Amino acid sequence: MTYSSKTLKRARPLLGTIVEIGVIPTTTESFAHEIIHRAFDSIELIHSLMSRFDPCSEVSQLNEMRIGEQMGVSTHVMRVMRTAFDVEQATLGAFTITPSAPRDILGSTALAIIASDSIQRIGMGSIDFGGIAKGYAVDEAIHVLKSSDIRTGYVNAGGDVRAFGEPHSVLVRNPEKLGESVVSIDLVDRALATSANYSIDQNTDQSGIILDKLEEKPVSSRASASVIARSCMVADALAKAVLIRRSTMSSVLERYDARGLVVQGGQIDTYPN
């Protein structure tokens, strides 16, 4: 057997970004490679279920339903939808998966959960998991690693990161000077996600230009919001909400046992204070 204390890393283009998985092997390197491969497979599965650009995905099929129609969905899609609706209510619409819904109505006016595995269309409009699915995919990959007796590892999907075991350092970029970092955060059994409108003309955030739904305009550029939470799915969703409406998010972050970091104009603000 060959053991190593060094981190074994592999990367693939997935989820519209580069996904890197790193582990410290506890048995043979060949076994660690196999587990990493399984973790990548789990990410590919989430992508196939939730991509709105894939006409065969469950999200696309949900968006094609007529009013009154019902559809059974996978456990993965149901988990994400329940969390998304919960975060939308908690953030008063700052985060949403239904961007086309009327701006004065919270919750989905397009789809409703009617059973543990069933969704019904109740109105017009589509859903978009772009602001939460990447975080969920990271969580699922971490689950594969941990359930395979990997004791230290991380998954980084274009800035959505979750780590367990030994501390894993993550750099938060300066939104005004993308080649620079403003702070290094050690993740220990936590996840971190960052959202930013680095430039309205040339945005580097994979989820696209971030809009304030209530104001119906893009969020100010040259700012970023990072959230540290227990799950990457929650961190991913809350990062958008904190970027959009940071001054009202402290109680929401506390509810999810999370904390936020906003970088703008050379200043770093933390929430809750």
Long-range contacts (C-beta under 8 A, 24 or more apart in sequence): 1-27, 1-28, 2-28, 2-29, 3-27, 3-28, 4-29, 7-152, 8-32, 8-33, 8-36, 10-36, 10-40, 12-40, 14-40, 14-43, 14-44, 14-47, 14-137, 14-157, 15-43, 15-47, 15-133, 15-134, 15-137, 15-157, 15-158, 15-206, 16-158, 16-206, 17-134, 17-157, 17-158, 17-159, 17-206, 18-158, 19-43, 19-141, 19-155, 19-156, 19-157, 19-158, 20-155, 20-156, 21-141, 21-145, 21-153, 21-154, 21-155, 21-156, 22-153, 22-154, 22-156, 22-168, 23-145, 23-150, 23-152, 23-153, 24-150, 24-151, 24-152, 24-153, 24-165, 24-166, 25-150, 26-149, 26-150, 26-151, 27-149, 32-150, 35-144, 35-145, 35-148, 35-150, 36-145, 38-144, 38-148, 39-141, 39-142, 39-144, 39-145, 39-155, 40-141, 42-137, 42-140, 42-141, 42-143, 42-144, 43-137, 43-138, 43-140, 43-141, 43-157, 45-76, 45-140, 46-76, 46-133, 46-136, 46-137, 46-140, 47-133, 47-137, 49-74, 49-76, 49-77, 50-76, 50-77, 50-80, 50-129, 50-133, 50-136, 51-133, 52-126, 52-127, 52-128, 52-129, 52-130, 59-127, 59-128, 59-129, 62-111, 62-119, 62-121, 62-127, 63-126, 63-127, 65-111, 65-121, 66-121, 67-121, 67-122, 67-123, 67-124, 68-120, 68-121, 69-120, 69-121, 70-114, 70-118, 70-119, 70-120, 70-121, 71-118, 71-119, 71-120, 72-117, 72-118, 72-119, 73-117, 73-118, 73-119, 74-117, 75-117, 76-136, 76-140, 78-113, 78-116, 78-117, 78-119, 79-136, 80-129, 80-132, 80-133, 80-136, 80-233, 81-111, 81-113, 81-119, 81-127, 82-113, 83-132, 83-136, 83-233, 83-234, 83-237, 84-129, 84-132, 84-237, 85-113, 87-132, 87-234, 87-237, 87-238, 87-241, 90-252, 90-255, 90-256, 91-238, 91-241, 91-245, 91-249, 91-252, 92-245, 92-248, 93-213, 93-214, 94-212, 94-213, 94-214, 94-240, 94-241, 94-244, 94-245, 94-248, 94-249, 95-131, 95-132, 95-237, 95-238, 95-240, 95-241, 95-244, 96-213, 97-127, 97-128, 97-129, 97-131, 97-132, 98-125, 98-126, 98-127, 98-128, 99-128, 99-211, 99-213, 100-124, 100-125, 100-126, 101-125, 103-213, 103-214, 103-216, 130-206, 130-207, 130-208, 131-195, 131-207, 131-236, 131-237, 131-240, 132-233, 132-236, 132-237, 134-158, 134-160, 134-206, 134-207, 134-232, 134-236, 135-160, 135-191, 135-193, 135-231, 135-232, 135-233, 135-234, 135-235, 135-236, 135-237, 136-232, 136-233, 136-236, 138-162, 138-191, 138-232, 138-233, 139-191, 139-231, 139-232, 139-233, 142-232, 154-187, 155-232, 158-206, 159-193, 159-194, 160-191, 160-192, 160-193, 160-194, 160-232, 160-235, 160-236, 161-187, 161-191, 161-192, 161-193, 161-232, 162-187, 162-190, 162-191, 162-192, 162-231, 162-232, 163-187, 163-188, 163-189, 163-190, 163-191, 164-188, 164-189, 165-189, 172-224, 172-226, 172-261, 172-263, 173-224, 174-263, 175-221, 175-222, 175-223, 175-224, 175-263, 175-264, 176-222, 176-265, 176-266, 178-204, 182-263, 182-268, 183-261, 183-263, 183-268, 185-226, 185-228, 185-261, 187-228, 189-230, 190-228, 190-229, 190-230, 191-228, 191-229, 191-230, 191-231, 191-232, 191-234, 191-235, 192-226, 192-227, 192-228, 192-232, 192-235, 193-226, 193-227, 193-229, 193-232, 193-235, 193-236, 193-238, 193-239, 194-224, 194-225, 194-226, 194-227, 194-239, 195-224, 195-225, 195-226, 195-239, 195-240, 195-242, 195-243, 196-223, 196-224, 196-225, 196-243, 197-221, 197-222, 197-223, 197-243, 198-222, 198-224, 207-240, 210-240, 210-243, 210-244, 212-244, 212-245, 219-243, 219-244, 220-264, 222-264, 222-265, 223-262, 223-263, 223-264, 224-262, 224-263, 224-264, 225-260, 225-261, 225-262, 225-263, 226-260, 226-261, 226-262, 226-263, 227-253, 227-258, 227-259, 227-260, 227-261, 228-258, 228-259, 228-260, 228-261, 229-256, 229-257, 229-258, 230-256, 230-257, 230-258, 234-258, 242-271, 246-271
